[in-house]
Amino acid sequence: MTSASAPTAENLHARLQHRLAATALQVIDESHQHAGHVGANDSGVGTHFRVRIASPLFAGKSRVACHRLVYDAVQDFIDQGLHALAIETENTPSALP
């Protein structure tokens, strides 16, 4: 995978906002912290992300169900080389930092 085809924080943000009607959303590329680890690339971007998201679609769902919604929304990015995704979900926007 080249850095040109690697997912970006902006791509993930747009996708999650669109698919999950996020009321609060942070997408942080943490790839540089994983240099030399499995799944990392030479560019230090596009492989490891942290997502903090609040969505009304999470209301009444378990943490696992919320994470499945996030993974389903970004599956094609996983297919493009997204290696790791740390997910923090809330069903209310005030819970996000």
N, C-alpha and C positions, 0 to 999 in steps of 0.2 A: 504494500500500500504506500502510495506517495502522499506527501502532505497536501498536494493539490486535490486529492480525492478524499481526504480525511474530513470527517464531520467538523463543523465549527460550533462554537457556543451560540452564535447568531442563528444558524440553521436549526439547532435544537430548540432554542427559545421560540422561534417562529412556529415550529411544528407543534410544540406543546401548548402554546397559547391558542393556536387554531383548533387543535383536536380536543383539548381538555378545558377550554374556556377558563383558563387560569385567572384567578383574582389577584394572585401574587405569584411571582416567578423569578427565580434566580438560577442562572446556568453558569457554572464556573468550570473552566478548563483547567484541570489539575494534572494534565499530562506531564508537564515538566517535573513534577514531583516523583514520577515513576520511571525516569530514564534508567535504562538497563534492565527493567523488569519485563516479565513476559507480557506481550501485547503492546509494548511501547514501540514507537517508531523513532527514527533518527531525528525528526524535526522537533520533537518535544511538544507537539500539539495534536489534538484530534483523537486521542485514544482513551483518556480517562476524564470523566466529568462528574461533577456534583450538581444535583438538581434539587432545589428547594421549591416546592410548588403547593399552592392552595387552590382547590377547585371545588365548586359545588357538586361536581360529579362524584366526589369522594364521600359525600354525606351518607352515613349509615353503612359504609363498606369497611371491611377489615383492612388492616395495613397491607396484607398480601394482595387483596383485590385492588387496592389503590396502586400498588407497585405494578401489577399486571396491566392496568390501564396505561401507565407510563411506558412500560416496555412495549406494549402493542403499538403505541403512538410513534415510537422511534425504531421499530424493528428494521426498517431499511437502512438506518444509520449503523445499526449493529452489523448488518450485512456488509457495510462499507468499511468496517474497521473499528467502530466504537467497541472498545474492549471491556471497559468497566464503567459502571454507572452507580454512583452513590445517590440514593433517593431519600429525601425527607419530605413527607407529605402531611398536609393539614387540610381540614375541610373549612377552616376559617382563615382569612388573610391576616388577621391580627396576630396569629401565632408565629408568623415568620419574622426573623430578625431584620 
